[in-house]
């Protein structure tokens, strides 16, 4: 099997088992089936378990004794005359439990923000792969159209070249265009396979996904305008971006941790009751017991210092993340504007004229009104221009998706 035949086998295989899906359909499948999201959800569940654990107090302790040896009566294990029982409970002081529970709840907030971070990142991957696949398939369709005509033309020229009616140079000139178109097709097919694989992993759907976008929807997506100017987009990003909110929450989290560590310096009480049968001041004596460590030094001083440093560190990180986010929004917005302006310069009439000229060139070449050199020069120019236009449209949508990921709220009309 030669390379060209092998190429068509690959093309035919990727066109089978297709499932037409809109972007909304893909999003629904993504939220239900994505294994990374399902795994990340368990971090929230584990954070709930940590909150439950933080609320649990130490168990009461019970201890007792009996006489091991009675020297008066010379009896071993004389439980009848000497025994005792003691019950104690650790009482947390300084708000330890309250601070530990507050810290655990803050950890859950962080877990939820991490889930949101992953959700936004994977959803952006879903959108970018979906639109990449859509435009690569349009490129493939356009390339196949050109190849169909050029292969027929090349076949005819080979017959005429063998008869000596046309020069070998003309045949080679056509052959070079066919080779380039096949090379384009091979690269496009490779990209399609990659995007289809990515969508399968993201959505959990085993069939190849066929993007379902009407021409009208595609035009509306390309013509969409952002909701707000650059400063408004920065403000929305500061309010909604999960990465930045995570860093802000880390500051609160580290403050709660520092507060908890400070409360661990406060001594705890051991409170209990004791029963003594015969060895106390009175027979069958019942006593109240209270114990507390002597606070000669702060037993958690190092951890408190470490927690305070963590607060300062997280504050600096949050300042950096804010600056980084604002500059990313500014850059992404400028990139979108540039690409929108570049695409806007190409009028729909220009695209119609391009196809009109393409069809006219084909017709005039068949009728002998266009030379082979002019024909091949135009076909090469048309091949490059067609691919570039699809790439320009795709890049505009990708820029909008990057803005969506940064701002994480509705920014397009």
C-alpha positions in Angstrom: 0.0 0.0 0.0 1.5 3.3 -1.0 1.5 6.5 1.1 -1.5 8.1 -0.8 -3.6 4.9 -0.4 -2.6 4.7 3.3 -3.7 8.3 3.7 -7.1 7.6 2.4 -7.5 4.6 4.7 -6.8 6.9 7.6 -9.2 9.6 6.3 -12.0 7.0 5.8 -11.4 5.6 9.3 -11.7 8.9 11.1 -14.9 9.6 9.2 -16.7 6.6 10.7 -18.5 6.3 14.0 -19.2 10.0 14.1 -21.6 11.6 16.7 -22.9 15.0 15.9 -22.9 17.2 19.0 -23.3 20.8 19.8 -21.0 22.5 22.2 -23.8 22.4 24.8 -24.1 18.7 24.3 -20.4 18.3 24.9 -20.6 20.4 28.0 -23.3 18.3 29.5 -21.4 15.1 28.7 -18.2 16.7 30.2 -19.9 17.6 33.5 -21.4 14.1 33.8 -18.5 12.0 32.6 -15.2 13.8 33.1 -13.1 11.6 35.4 -10.8 14.4 36.5 -13.8 16.4 37.8 -15.3 13.3 39.5 -11.9 12.6 41.2 -11.5 16.3 42.3 -15.0 16.2 43.9 -13.6 13.8 46.5 -11.3 16.5 47.8 -14.4 18.4 48.9 -15.9 15.3 50.5 -12.6 14.7 52.3 -12.7 18.3 53.5 -16.2 17.7 54.9 -14.7 14.7 56.8 -11.9 16.9 58.2 -14.6 19.3 59.5 -16.4 16.4 61.2 -13.1 15.2 62.7 -12.2 18.7 64.0 -15.5 18.8 66.0 -14.7 15.6 67.9 -13.4 15.9 71.4 -10.9 13.6 73.1 -12.5 10.5 74.8 -12.9 10.5 78.6 -10.4 8.4 80.3 -11.2 5.9 83.1 -8.7 4.1 85.3 -8.9 2.1 88.5 -6.8 0.2 91.0 -7.0 -2.6 93.5 -4.7 -3.6 96.3 -1.9 -5.8 95.0 -0.7 -7.0 98.4 -2.2 -6.5 101.9 0.7 -6.7 104.3 -1.6 -6.9 107.4 -3.6 -9.8 106.3 -0.9 -11.1 104.0 -3.3 -11.3 101.1 -2.6 -10.8 97.4 -5.0 -8.8 95.2 -7.2 -7.9 98.2 -9.9 -6.1 96.3 -12.3 -6.2 99.2 -10.6 -3.6 101.3 -8.6 -1.4 98.9 -9.8 -0.3 95.5 -10.5 3.0 93.6 -11.8 4.4 90.3 -11.0 7.6 88.4 -12.7 9.3 85.4 -11.1 12.3 83.7 -12.0 14.5 80.6 -9.8 16.8 78.7 -11.4 20.3 78.5 -10.0 22.5 75.6 -9.2 26.0 76.6 -8.5 29.2 74.5 -11.0 28.3 71.8 -8.9 25.5 70.4 -11.8 23.5 69.0 -13.5 26.5 67.6 -10.3 27.6 65.8 -9.6 24.1 64.5 -13.2 23.8 63.1 -12.9 27.2 61.5 -9.6 26.2 59.9 -11.1 23.0 58.6 -14.1 24.9 57.1 -11.6 27.2 55.4 -9.8 24.2 53.9 -13.2 23.1 52.4 -13.5 26.6 50.8 -10.1 26.1 49.2 -11.1 22.6 48.0 -14.2 24.1 46.4 -12.1 26.8 44.7 -9.7 24.2 43.4 -12.6 22.3 42.0 -13.7 25.5 40.3 -10.2 26.1 38.9 -10.1 22.6 37.4 -13.7 23.0 36.0 -12.8 26.3 34.3 -9.5 24.9 32.9 -11.1 21.7 31.5 -14.1 23.6 30.1 -11.7 25.9 28.3 -9.9 22.8 26.9 -13.2 21.5 25.8 -14.2 24.7 24.0 -10.8 25.1 22.3 -10.6 21.5 21.1 -14.2 21.7 19.9 -13.6 24.8 17.8 -10.2 23.5 16.6 -11.9 20.4 15.4 -14.6 22.4 13.7 -12.2 24.5 11.7 -9.8 21.7 10.9 -12.7 19.7 9.4 -13.6 22.8 7.3 -10.0 22.9 6.1 -10.1 19.2 5.3 -13.3 19.6 3.3 -11.8 22.5 1.3 -8.6 20.6 0.7 -10.5 17.6 -0.5 -12.4 19.7 -2.9 -9.2 21.0 -4.4 -7.6 17.6 -4.4 -10.5 16.1 -6.3 -10.2 18.5 -9.1 -6.4 18.5 -9.2 -6.1 14.7 -9.1 -8.5 14.4 -12.1 -6.5 17.1 -13.9 -3.1 15.5 -13.1 -4.4 12.1 -14.3 -5.5 13.7 -17.6 -2.1 15.4 -18.0 -0.2 12.2 -17.4 -2.1 10.5 -20.2 -1.4 13.5 -22.5 2.3 13.6 -21.4 2.7 9.9 -22.2 1.4 10.7 -25.7 3.7 13.7 -26.1 0.9 16.2 -26.3 2.0 18.2 -23.2 5.4 18.7 -21.7 6.7 16.7 -18.7 7.4 20.1 -17.1 3.6 20.9 -17.0 2.9 17.5 -15.5 5.5 18.0 -12.8 4.1 21.5 -12.1 0.6 20.0 -11.4 2.2 17.1 -9.5 3.8 19.6 -7.1 0.5 21.1 -6.2 -1.1 17.7 -5.6 1.8 16.8 -3.4 1.4 20.0 -1.4 -2.4 19.5 -1.1 -1.8 15.9 0.1 0.8 17.2 2.6 -1.8 19.7 3.9 -4.4 17.0 4.2 -2.0 14.8 6.1 -1.2 17.6 8.6 -4.9 18.5 9.0 -5.8 14.8 9.5 -3.2 14.5 12.2 -4.6 17.5 14.0 -8.2 16.2 13.7 -7.1 12.9 15.3 -5.5 14.8 18.2 -8.6 17.0 18.8 -10.9 14.1 18.6 -8.9 12.2 21.1 -8.9 15.2 23.5 -12.7 15.5 23.2 -13.1 11.8 24.0 -11.1 12.2 27.2 -12.9 15.4 28.2 -16.4 14.2 27.5 -16.1 10.5 28.2 -17.7 9.8 24.8 -16.0 7.0 22.9 -17.3 7.9 19.4 -15.6 10.6 17.3 -17.5 13.9 17.9 -18.7 15.9 14.8 -19.1 19.6 15.8 -22.6 20.7 15.0 -22.5 24.5 14.2 -24.6 26.1 11.6 -23.2 28.8 9.3 -25.4 31.4 11.1 -24.1 30.3 14.5 -20.5 30.5 13.3 -21.0 34.1 12.0 -22.6 35.1 15.3 -19.7 33.7 17.3 -17.2 35.6 15.2 -19.2 38.8 15.4 -19.7 38.7 19.2 -18.6 41.8 21.1 -17.2 41.7 24.7 -19.5 42.9 27.4 -17.5 45.9 28.8 -14.2 47.6 28.1 -10.7 46.6 29.3 -11.0 48.1 32.8 -14.4 46.5 33.2 -12.9 43.1 32.2 -10.1 43.5 34.7 -12.7 44.3 37.5 -14.7 41.2 36.6 -11.6 39.0 36.5 -10.6 40.2 40.0 -14.2 39.4 41.2 -14.6 36.0 39.6 -11.2 34.4 38.6 -10.9 31.2 40.7 -7.1 31.3 40.7 -7.0 34.7 42.2 -9.8 34.0 44.6 -7.9 30.9 45.7 -4.9 33.1 46.6 -7.1 35.5 48.6 -8.7 32.6 50.4 -5.2 31.3 51.3 -4.6 34.6 53.2 -7.8 34.0 55.3 -6.8 30.4 55.7 -3.4 31.1 57.0 -4.8 33.7 59.4 -7.2 31.0 60.8 -4.3 28.6 61.1 -2.2 31.1 62.9 -5.1 31.8 65.3 -5.4 28.1 65.9 -1.7 27.7 66.6 -1.8 30.6 69.1 -4.7 28.9 70.9 -2.6 25.8 71.3 -0.3 27.7 73.7 -3.2 28.0 76.2 -3.1 25.1 78.7 -6.0 22.7 78.7 -7.8 21.4 81.8 -8.2 17.8 82.9 -11.3 17.5 85.0 -12.4 14.4 86.6 -13.9 12.5 89.6 -12.2 9.9 91.8 -13.6 7.2 94.1 -11.3 5.8 96.8 -12.5 3.0 99.1 -10.0 3.0 101.9 -6.7 4.8 101.2 -8.0 8.4 101.5 -8.8 10.7 104.3 -12.3 9.1 104.5 -13.7 5.7 103.7 -15.5 5.5 100.3 -14.1 8.9 99.5 -15.3 10.8 96.3 -13.0 13.6 95.1 -13.0 16.2 92.4 -9.8 16.3 90.3 -8.5 19.3 88.3 -5.2 19.3 86.4 -3.6 21.9 84.2 0.0 22.2 82.8 2.1 25.0 84.3 2.6 27.6 81.5 6.3 28.2 82.1 6.9 28.7 78.3 4.9 28.7 75.1 4.9 25.2 73.8 3.9 26.2 70.3 6.0 29.3 69.7 7.7 28.0 66.6 4.5 27.0 64.8 3.0 30.4 65.6 6.0 32.1 64.0 5.7 29.8 61.0 2.0 30.5 60.6 2.6 34.3 60.7 5.3 34.0 58.0 2.7 32.0 55.9 0.3 35.0 56.2 2.9 37.4 54.8 3.9 35.0 52.1 0.3 34.5 50.9 -0.3 38.2 50.9 2.7 38.7 48.6 1.5 35.9 46.4 -2.0 37.4 46.2 -0.5 40.8 45.1 1.5 39.0 42.4 -1.5 37.1 41.2 -3.6 40.2 41.0 -1.0 42.0 38.9 -0.5 38.9 36.8 -4.2 38.5 36.2 -4.7 42.1 35.2 -1.8 42.0 32.7 -3.1 38.8 31.2 -6.6 40.3 30.8 -5.0 43.3 29.1 -2.9 41.2 26.8 -5.8 38.8 25.9 -8.2 41.7 25.3 -5.6 43.4 23.0 -5.0 40.2 21.2 -8.7 39.7 20.6 -9.1 43.3 19.3 -6.2 42.8 16.9 -7.5 39.5 15.5 -11.1 40.9 15.4 -9.9 43.9 13.4 -7.8 41.8 11.1 -10.8 39.5 10.3 -13.1 42.5 10.0 -11.1 43.8 7.2 -12.0 40.7 5.2 -15.6 41.4 4.0 -18.0 38.6 3.2 -18.0 39.9 -0.3 -14.3 39.3 -0.4 -14.8 35.7 0.5 -17.5 35.4 -2.0 -15.3 36.9 -4.6 -12.5 34.5 -3.8 -14.8 31.5 -4.4 -16.2 33.2 -7.5 -12.7 33.8 -8.9 -11.7 30.2 -8.0 -14.7 28.8 -10.0 -14.0 31.2 -12.8 -10.4 30.2 -13.1 -11.3 26.5 -13.2 -13.9 27.2 -15.9 -11.5 29.4 -18.0 -8.7 26.9 -17.6 -10.9 24.1 -19.0 -11.8 26.4 -21.9 -8.2 27.2 -22.6 -8.5 30.9 -21.6 -5.9 30.6 -18.8 -2.4 29.4 -19.1 -1.1 26.5 -16.9 1.4 28.8 -15.2 -1.3 31.3 -14.3 -3.6 28.5 -13.2 -1.0 26.8 -10.9 0.0 30.2 -9.5 -3.6 31.0 -8.6 -4.2 27.5 -7.1 -1.2 27.8 -4.9 -2.3 31.3 -3.7 -5.9 30.0 -3.2 -4.6 27.0 -1.2 -2.7 29.2 1.2 -5.4 31.9 1.5 -8.1 29.4 2.3 -6.1 27.8 5.1 -5.2 31.2 6.5 -8.8 32.4 6.6 -9.9 29.4 8.6 -6.9 29.8 10.9 -7.8 33.5 11.4 -11.4 32.7 12.4 -10.3 29.9 14.7 -7.7 32.2 16.4 -10.3 34.9 17.0 -12.5 32.4 18.8 -9.6 31.0 20.8 -8.8 34.6 21.9 -12.3 35.0 23.1 -12.1 31.7 25.0 -8.9 32.8 26.7 -10.7 36.0 27.8 -13.6 33.8 29.1 -11.1 31.7 31.1 -9.5 34.7 32.7 -12.7 36.7 33.5 -14.9 33.7 34.3 -18.1 35.5 33.7 -20.2 36.5 30.7 -18.2 38.9 28.7 -19.7 38.6 25.2 -23.1 39.8 24.0 
